């Protein structure tokens, strides 16, 4: 072991576990690729102001959890704590919304950073796959995203997750509700911090996890009862479309999220096997964000699913992913001539798309066969001087243990046939 360790709140993805993360990212991305979403990649850091404005000045993410720093050149930057603000910034900067094809549908995958108190399922560096549909107000688009996330989780074999759904209203009805909620909160016995929050962003108080706060919130006014007719109709259609798609969800009138930009549709995916960090993904509509960033009005909707927690959810359900073997053929050579011949065969197999590996370093047959076993390869090809003198190599089926001699010139074709 070296003297260095991964920083607090972070962990390394190492084989064979790392293959699960790749598979999860791939499974989340597949339905998006299949539904008109194009891949976007933005920098790992942005001007800190983008997040302050985009995510919200008073949010925990911005006030407590952001890795903000000043560069040698005096720029104020922050490691990205989430994806939406960056993706919208990039779309606006590239004028994607002017190409005439709205909504602009984008998906992304990457690392995010939040200075949080680490615990199981909550890290300072984590990984998300996300999707954003920019520039259209259409309940079918909200429904599409929820359906695609459901499809992604199901394709992985997850079952014990639930979809929580709510509407946060719009700039017409939310202020009325906000005032009513504030009135209610002012009458409660809350600590100073919470009272301050009630003044800045009262909706977030609903999300307080403490029992004594939750007890007092029974009887709080619900946004559901304040939605304007347009928001009500919009929400009803989202609910109908998801239901028609056969996707089960629960109405959660208290669901608010830790980011300020949400309007109307908000949702969260929770998994019941994860304990306190139960949210595996979340998202919603953010109709005002573009204007908050200085762009035109572009009603949009999106989500981000956490890769780390999805892997934990798979483990909690005991789902083992069907991962393709990393290596199909392993070559073991004895002697210098065999080494050259087999190395060439491995190269040839790889060019044909067969996953092949080679026993490197001077080691005896026993050590090399151990490597072959560990590689998980279905077939091992062994050759020594005597074999080559006879123009053959030994082909061993690692499942049955059966071994046959195959002509040196035939071995590649033979392996291709056997591996289908
Ligand atoms: P949020 O933007 O906070 O709704 O996060 C979306 C998803 O990202 C969550 O549902 C989690 O799966 C994941 N996530 C957020 N923060 C963390 C964290 N600190 N550690 C691990 N996963 C996280």
Boltz pocket constraint, residues with backbone or C-beta under 6 A from the ligand:
constraints:
  - pocket:
      binder: B
      contacts: [[A, 81], [A, 82], [A, 114], [A, 116], [A, 121], [A, 122], [A, 123], [A, 124], [A, 125], [A, 126], [A, 127], [A, 128], [A, 257], [A, 258], [A, 269], [A, 279], [A, 280], [A, 281], [A, 282], [A, 283], [A, 304], [A, 305], [A, 306], [A, 307], [A, 308], [A, 309], [A, 310]]
      max_distance: 6.0
